[in-house]
Amino acid sequence: MREADVPVPRPSGAPLKPQPVPRKSKTAVFHLMLLPAVLLTLVFAYLPMAGLIMAFQDYKPWLGFSGSPWVGLDHFRYLFEREDGLQVIWNTLVISGFKIILHLLVPLGFALLLNEVRHMVFRRLVQTLVYMPHFLSWVIFGGLLLDLLSVNGLVNRLLAELLGIGPLPFLSDGDLFRWTVILTDVWKEFGFGAIIFLAALAGVNPALYEAAEIDGAGRFKMTIHITLPAILPIVIVLLTLSLGSVLSANFDQIFNLYNALVYDKGDIIDTFVYRVGLIDGQFSFAAAVGMFKSVVSLILIASAYWAAYRFAGYRVF
């Protein structure tokens, strides 16, 4: 046996050297794990985009894409010429705007209050109770709301007995319906939204609170001068990223709660597309409205991402 073939004994206690892994075999596993998600995205997100061509046609199902006449931007112009088209865009902006503001302020306030609770059992019980509505679909949660908020529902009976207020048409009056969908959406999601703020609060340096306590600061001053500045970057990131969904006012919720009496104040872009596209059969016009929403949303998301990077240093890539 040659001297070079004799194995050199490893010194006692010396760590094992990691065996080099071939680069291709290492990355191939991750590529295979990505494959199902990539295929699903291609089939359900990218392939249907070919149908956007009907937004520029007067699409007739019996003529197909190749035989339907081209109309250019007529459907987009028609959207802004229709009175209900502008009303739908305004409804979407109002409902989404209030939802974005309240989805930021309510979970933040709840997280600040819950963070002050020192009784862990009570704290976890409250957290569990407020998380639960998030896991209910809008089909189930909307059915509960239809019963609770109807003219003869529990809410109106309590208002009549406790405050002497007559039955309020929460689901048939446009103004009340708009606030009903905003507040019930916040009620359903604020507990789950508080998770991010609770995680951010857990990362605040306790030494800052101890130093402030020695200086005589109370809990309110600690919140103003320590807690809020510490979690401000998270607040900015969530606010800027939520701007990208300003034209998405939650189709599932509106669809399960609204009716013809509240179309003037409660109809949003997504439900409008559903009605004119699938019910009225105006496929090309519905595709144009949906494409308009997607293009505006893409611009808002890109702007929000830039703002998040510019003001909070947040970036994915």
N, C-alpha and C positions, 0 to 999 in steps of 0.2 A: 504493500500500500504506500502511495506517495504521501509526503508530509502535508500537501495542500488538501488532501481528502480527509484528514483526521479532524473530527468535530472539536471545536474549542469549547471546553466546559464553561458554563455561565457562572459568574461569581455568585456566592450565596447572598440572597437578599436583593440582588439586582432586578429591576423591573423587566418584564418581558417586552421586547421590542414589537410594536404593532406590525403585523404582516401587511405589506402593500397590497391594496386591492386594485385590480385593473379598472381603469377609469370607465371604459365602456360598459362593463357588466354592472358597475355601481349605479350609473345613471339610467341604465335600461330598466331597472326595477321601478324607478320613479316615473319614467315615461309610460310604462305599462299601467301604473296606477292612475295616471292622468287620462289614459285613453277613453274610459267610459264617459268621463265628464266632457271631454272634447267632442266625442260623437254626439252626446245628447245636446250640446250647445249648437253643433252644426245642424242637427236635424230640426230642433225646435226653435232655434233663434236665428240662424243665418239663412237656411233654405226658404223659410216663409217670406223672407225679405224680397224674394223675387216677385211676390204678388203685389209689391208696391207699384209695379208698373201700371196697375189699373187706376192709380190716382191721377194718371195723365191721359186716361182713356174714358170713353163712355162704354164701360164694360158691359157686354151682354154674354151671359153664360153660354148661350147656344152658338155664339160666334168665337168664343175663346179669346185668349190674349192676342193671337195673330190676326184675327178678323175684326176685333172691336175697333171703332174709329178713334183716332187721337183727338184730344181736345185741349192739350197743353195745360195751362194753369187755370182753366176755367173753374174747376172745383174749388181751388184755393180762393179765388176771387169771390165765388158764391158764398163761401163760409163767412167772409166779412161783410157781404151784402145782406145776409139774413139777419133779422133782428134777434132771433133766438140763438144764432151762432155767437154773436158778441156777448149776449147774456150768459151763455154757457161758459165762455172764457172768463168773464167777470166772476161768476159763481165759483169757478175752480180756484181763481186767484184768492178770493176772500176766504173760502173754507181752508185752503192749504196754508195761507198766510197765518191765520189764527192758530191752526193746528201746529205749525212749526214753532210759533212763539210759546204756546202753552206746553208743547211737548218738551221744551227746553226749561221753562221756568218751574213747572209743577214738579217734575222729577228732581230738579236741583233743590228746591225748597224741601221736598220730602226727604231727600238724602241728608240734608243739613240737620233737619230735626231728628231723624232716626239715628244719626251719628252721635247725638248727645245722649241717647238712651244707654244706660249702663247695665240694665237688667237684660242679660243675654237671652233668657228664655222668652221674655216679652218681645224683645227685638226680633228674634227669629220667627216668632208667631206672626207678628205684623208683616214681616217680609213675605212670608208664605201666603198670607191672605191677599196681599196686594198683587202678588205675582200671578195668582190663579186666573184672573180674567184673560191674561195674555194667551193662555193655552186653549182658550175656547175659540172656535171658528166664528166668523161673523154670521154664519147660518144659525148657529145655536144662540150666540149672544144677541143677534138681531131679533130672534124669536122671543127671547126673554124681554127685550126692550119693547117689542110690540105689545106684549101683554101688560107690562108695568106702566107704559106711558099712554095707553089708550084712554079714551074719555072715561070709561068705567074701570080703569086700572087702579092698581094700589097707590101709585103716586098721586093721582087726582083725588082719591078718597082721603088720603092723609092730608092733602092741602085743604080739602073742604072741612075736615073735622078739626084740624089744628089751627088753621089760619082763616077759615071761612072764605077761602077763594074758590070761585066757581071752576068747573072743569076747563082745563087749558088744552087746546088742540096741539099738542107737541108735534104730532105727525101729519097734521093736515093744514097747518098755517105755515106759510113760507118762511117768515122771519123766525118763528119758534123752531121750525124744523132745522134751519141752518145752525142755530146755537145748540140744538139737540145733538146733531151729528158731531159737532166740534167737541162738546163736553163729554159725550159718551165715548168718543174715541180716546180722549185724554184719560178718562176713567179706566178704560180697558188696558192702556199701555203704560201708564206712568210708573207703575211698580216695576215693570221689567226695565224701563228706561233708566230707573234710578241705580241699576247695577253698576253702570259705568262710573257714575258720580261717587258711589260708595267705594269702588275700587280706587278711584283717585284720592278720596279722603283718607283711605288707609295708607297711602304713600306719603302723607305729609309728615315731616320730621317732628316727633314728639318733643324734642328739645326746644323747639320754638314756642310751644305752649307752656312748657315749664318756665322758660325765661320770661314769658309774658305774665305768667301767674305771679312770679316773684316781683315783677314791676307793678302788680296790682291790677292788671287787666281782667275784666270779667269775660264771660263766655261770648257776649255780643261783640265786644271789641276784638276778641280773638278771631271771631268769625269774619269780621270786616277786614282786619289787618293781616291775618295769617291764612285762614282757610280759603277765602275767596281768591286772593292773589295766587295761591298755590295751585288751584284747579282751574284758573282762568284759561290756560292753553287748551285744556280739554273742552271747555265751554265754546271756545272759538272754533275748534275743529268740528264739533258737532253742529254748530250753527251754520258754518260755511258749507259743510257737506249736505246738510238738509235743504239748502237752497236748490240743489239739483232736482228735488222732487216737488217743486212748487206747483207743477202742473199735474201732479198725481195726488188726488184728494181721497184716495182709498175707494176704489170701485166696489169692492166687496161690501163695505159698510153701506154706501149709498144705495146700491142695488137691492139690498135686503130691507131697507127702511123706507125708501121713497115711494111715491105714488103720483098719479097725474095731477093731484091738487097742488103739489109743491114743485112742479117742474120749473116754474119761473125763478125760484130761489135755491132749489136744491139740485138741479140737474148739472152735472159736471161733464168734462170732455169725454171721459171714458164711458159714462152711461149714455151720453148723446151719440157716441159712435155705435154703441150697441143697438140703440133704438133705430137710428136711421139706416144702419148697415144690415142687421139681421132681421129686424121686424119690418121696416119699410122697404127693404130690398135695394137701397141706394148704395151698392157696393163701392162704386168709384168715389162717391162723395165721402163715405165713411173712411175709405183708405186715405183720402187726402187729409181729412181732419186728424186721423191718427198719425200720419206722416208729419204734419205740422207740429203736433205735440212732441213727437220724438226728436225732431230737429231742434226745437226750442229747448227741450230738456237736455240734449247733448251739449248745447252751448252753455246752459246754466251749470251743468256738472263740471265742464272744463273750467269755467270761470270760478266755481266754488273750489275746485282742486287747486287752482292757481292761488286763490285767496288764502286757503288753508296753509299752503307752503310759504306764502309771502308773510303772513301775520303770525302763524303758529309753528312754522318749521315742519309741518306734517307733509310727508310724501310716501307713496307706496313704492315707487321705483327710484 
